[in-house]
């Protein structure tokens, strides 16, 4: 791979292959929507974080509603409210970083483990032990289960701290990469700290824990228990954990707010996204510029690729090759910029696929394969929530379609597949073959191109493949993307 990176990063870009099909209509940029608010963009992308946690869609938005209502009741400043807003929406930004490790420890669907853990009373040793036994390797032998249980029992504290620390550190790094304040980054880093000092990763206690973290934790737990058992159960769990997990003053604030019909009632409203956006202080509401858009897309690509060691760097490499191919095929600078963002986010739906499938060393079962085939649909659904990605969401959702109609998820073929999607498919296949996978080693570039030749005209657009070959042969400088 380094050799390919070097070749693509060398000479001047120029057109070597012309498009046979017109680009998507909006790619002409004559009437393309140009503006989106930061809150709208992050709110839409937060659905991907819900997928990774195995929680119902909209969890982050609902938690944001609850947390912001608490923040307003406390008369926080607009700056504090703005930091709280993004701390909650991005609280799970590091969630994919421990997915592979959880699967390694439990040999089970890590999304199911996370979902079950969200309602676990971790202060009870008996309940924790039952949780471990219930979630351990469902298909393993009794001997293997016993070995895993002993490992978790003996090293549980250390392993839990490792998992939480990795998640918190990665989440705060991603927030910084997106350009958010240090308050937001620290708020995410301290999300799992408890009022009694028995949280992780640092054992902070009481008011040493950032206020945004304390509110975010209450909002998160209240939402989980509300979704599982209603408002009464949510308040009961807050009270039970008051002075243990939670700041008692904040619990009392939440209890008082729960008497208002819209505190929990709004969580089931059809216009929740609009309501949540209205809670961001208007003085801090801002439109996303091109630089921010690129940073956010790149940061979420890190979230996506952190899920499995076998996808590390995949999204950025696919974006790199997509830009190279599209430049060679005559796409404009602005078109390449949007295609790069789409390529960075094309696999965002994989956050909804278990590592038990993604990291499986052997052949997938039919049911497992069906779950894998859902990820382009997830990607499209998430990106369609972002108005300026409306058409490019279809591109992301079509990157596993084939010209012969034998792809997925729709099984469309030929000219029904947008040219942008065919470019993305070519880049995705090239990286998938040249990268190491759990069931095989990386394939050399020369052999990869020979393999792709066999699929030209059926799975791969011949023009896109020709452009990729010319990029590699001539070393065109498309690496920066634009």
ChimeraX attribute file (.defattr): number of C-alpha atoms within 10 A of each C-alpha:
attribute: neighborCount
match mode: 1-to-1
recipient: residues
	/A:1	14
	/A:2	7
	/A:3	10
	/A:4	14
	/A:5	15
	/A:6	14
	/A:7	19
	/A:8	27
	/A:9	20
	/A:10	16
	/A:11	13
	/A:12	11
	/A:13	20
	/A:14	14
	/A:15	14
	/A:16	14
	/A:17	18
	/A:18	14
	/A:19	14
	/A:20	10
	/A:21	10
	/A:22	11
	/A:23	15
	/A:24	15
	/A:25	11
	/A:26	15
	/A:27	20
	/A:28	14
	/A:29	12
	/A:30	8
	/A:31	9
	/A:32	13
	/A:33	12
	/A:34	12
	/A:35	12
	/A:36	16
	/A:37	15
	/A:38	20
	/A:39	24
	/A:40	20
	/A:41	19
	/A:42	16
	/A:43	24
	/A:44	23
	/A:45	23
	/A:46	24
	/A:47	26
	/A:48	28
	/A:49	29
	/A:50	22
	/A:51	24
	/A:52	29
	/A:53	24
	/A:54	22
	/A:55	20
	/A:56	14
	/A:57	15
	/A:58	21
	/A:59	23
	/A:60	27
	/A:61	28
	/A:62	28
	/A:63	27
	/A:64	30
	/A:65	28
	/A:66	28
	/A:67	29
	/A:68	25
	/A:69	20
	/A:70	25
	/A:71	24
	/A:72	14
	/A:73	14
	/A:74	12
	/A:75	10
	/A:76	14
	/A:77	12
	/A:78	16
	/A:79	12
	/A:80	17
	/A:81	23
	/A:82	23
	/A:83	22
	/A:84	27
	/A:85	28
	/A:86	26
	/A:87	30
	/A:88	31
	/A:89	26
	/A:90	27
	/A:91	31
	/A:92	24
	/A:93	30
	/A:94	30
	/A:95	27
	/A:96	28
	/A:97	25
	/A:98	21
	/A:99	27
	/A:100	22
	/A:101	19
	/A:102	21
	/A:103	21
	/A:104	16
	/A:105	16
	/A:106	21
	/A:107	20
	/A:108	21
	/A:109	22
	/A:110	27
	/A:111	25
	/A:112	16
	/A:113	21
	/A:114	18
	/A:115	16
	/A:116	16
	/A:117	15
	/A:118	17
	/A:119	13
	/A:120	13
	/A:121	14
	/A:122	13
	/A:123	12
	/A:124	9
	/A:125	10
	/A:126	10
	/A:127	13
	/A:128	16
	/A:129	14
	/A:130	10
	/A:131	17
	/A:132	17
	/A:133	16
	/A:134	12
	/A:135	17
	/A:136	21
	/A:137	21
	/A:138	14
	/A:139	10
	/A:140	12
	/A:141	10
	/A:142	11
	/A:143	9
	/A:144	13
	/A:145	18
	/A:146	14
	/A:147	12
	/A:148	20
	/A:149	20
	/A:150	12
	/A:151	13
	/A:152	18
	/A:153	14
	/A:154	11
	/A:155	11
	/A:156	13
	/A:157	12
	/A:158	10
	/A:159	17
	/A:160	15
	/A:161	15
	/A:162	16
	/A:163	19
	/A:164	23
	/A:165	20
	/A:166	18
	/A:167	25
	/A:168	28
	/A:169	19
	/A:170	25
	/A:171	28
	/A:172	27
	/A:173	20
	/A:174	24
	/A:175	26
	/A:176	18
	/A:177	16
	/A:178	19
	/A:179	14
	/A:180	16
	/A:181	15
	/A:182	13
	/A:183	20
	/A:184	28
	/A:185	26
	/A:186	22
	/A:187	30
	/A:188	34
	/A:189	29
	/A:190	31
	/A:191	27
	/A:192	25
	/A:193	26
	/A:194	25
	/A:195	23
	/A:196	17
	/A:197	16
	/A:198	16
	/A:199	19
	/A:200	21
	/A:201	21
	/A:202	16
	/A:203	16
	/A:204	19
	/A:205	19
	/A:206	19
	/A:207	10
	/A:208	12
	/A:209	22
	/A:210	21
	/A:211	19
	/A:212	26
	/A:213	25
	/A:214	24
	/A:215	27
	/A:216	31
	/A:217	26
	/A:218	26
	/A:219	26
	/A:220	23
	/A:221	18
	/A:222	26
	/A:223	26
	/A:224	21
	/A:225	20
	/A:226	19
	/A:227	18
	/A:228	13
	/A:229	11
	/A:230	14
	/A:231	17
	/A:232	11
	/A:233	16
	/A:234	23
	/A:235	20
	/A:236	14
	/A:237	18
	/A:238	25
	/A:239	18
	/A:240	12
	/A:241	20
	/A:242	19
	/A:243	16
	/A:244	19
	/A:245	24
	/A:246	23
	/A:247	24
	/A:248	17
	/A:249	12
	/A:250	21
	/A:251	23
	/A:252	15
	/A:253	15
	/A:254	24
	/A:255	17
	/A:256	13
	/A:257	17
	/A:258	18
	/A:259	10
	/A:260	10
	/A:261	9
	/A:262	14
	/A:263	17
	/A:264	21
	/A:265	11
	/A:266	16
	/A:267	23
	/A:268	12
	/A:269	11
	/A:270	9
	/A:271	10
	/A:272	16
	/A:273	18
	/A:274	11
	/A:275	16
	/A:276	23
	/A:277	20
	/A:278	13
	/A:279	18
	/A:280	20
	/A:281	16
	/A:282	11
	/A:283	9
	/A:284	14
	/A:285	16
	/A:286	11
	/A:287	16
	/A:288	18
	/A:289	13
	/A:290	13
	/A:291	10
	/A:292	15
	/A:293	18
	/A:294	17
	/A:295	17
	/A:296	25
	/A:297	21
	/A:298	23
	/A:299	21
	/A:300	25
	/A:301	24
	/A:302	25
	/A:303	26
	/A:304	30
	/A:305	23
	/A:306	23
	/A:307	26
	/A:308	20
	/A:309	17
	/A:310	17
	/A:311	19
	/A:312	18
	/A:313	17
	/A:314	22
	/A:315	27
	/A:316	20
	/A:317	21
	/A:318	26
	/A:319	28
	/A:320	22
	/A:321	30
	/A:322	32
	/A:323	31
	/A:324	32
	/A:325	33
	/A:326	29
	/A:327	26
	/A:328	25
	/A:329	22
	/A:330	17
	/A:331	22
	/A:332	13
	/A:333	14
	/A:334	14
	/A:335	20
	/A:336	24
	/A:337	19
	/A:338	21
	/A:339	27
	/A:340	29
	/A:341	24
	/A:342	27
	/A:343	35
	/A:344	30
	/A:345	30
	/A:346	32
	/A:347	25
	/A:348	31
	/A:349	26
	/A:350	25
	/A:351	29
	/A:352	22
	/A:353	23
	/A:354	26
	/A:355	24
	/A:356	20
	/A:357	19
	/A:358	20
	/A:359	19
	/A:360	13
	/A:361	12
	/A:362	10
	/A:363	10
	/A:364	13
	/A:365	10
	/A:366	9
	/A:367	9
	/A:368	15
	/A:369	12
	/A:370	12
	/A:371	15
	/A:372	18
	/A:373	17
	/A:374	17
	/A:375	23
	/A:376	27
	/A:377	22
	/A:378	24
	/A:379	25
	/A:380	25
	/A:381	20
	/A:382	22
	/A:383	29
	/A:384	18
	/A:385	17
	/A:386	19
	/A:387	17
	/A:388	18
	/A:389	20
	/A:390	17
	/A:391	18
	/A:392	26
	/A:393	25
	/A:394	23
	/A:395	29
	/A:396	30
	/A:397	27
	/A:398	28
	/A:399	27
	/A:400	24
	/A:401	26
	/A:402	25
	/A:403	21
	/A:404	14
	/A:405	16
	/A:406	15
	/A:407	18
	/A:408	19
	/A:409	17
	/A:410	15
	/A:411	15
	/A:412	17
	/A:413	18
	/A:414	17
	/A:415	11
	/A:416	10
	/A:417	19
	/A:418	20
	/A:419	22
	/A:420	28
	/A:421	28
	/A:422	28
	/A:423	28
	/A:424	30
	/A:425	27
	/A:426	28
	/A:427	26
	/A:428	23
	/A:429	18
	/A:430	22
	/A:431	23
	/A:432	19
	/A:433	20
	/A:434	18
	/A:435	20
	/A:436	16
	/A:437	18
	/A:438	13
	/A:439	10
	/A:440	11
	/A:441	11
	/A:442	14
	/A:443	19
	/A:444	12
	/A:445	18
	/A:446	9
	/A:447	12
	/A:448	17
	/A:449	18
	/A:450	10
	/A:451	14
	/A:452	17
	/A:453	16
	/A:454	11
	/A:455	16
	/A:456	17
	/A:457	15
	/A:458	17
	/A:459	24
	/A:460	23
	/A:461	20
	/A:462	17
	/A:463	21
	/A:464	27
	/A:465	24
	/A:466	18
	/A:467	23
	/A:468	26
	/A:469	14
	/A:470	18
	/A:471	27
	/A:472	22
	/A:473	12
	/A:474	15
	/A:475	21
	/A:476	23
	/A:477	22
	/A:478	26
	/A:479	21
	/A:480	12
	/A:481	21
	/A:482	17
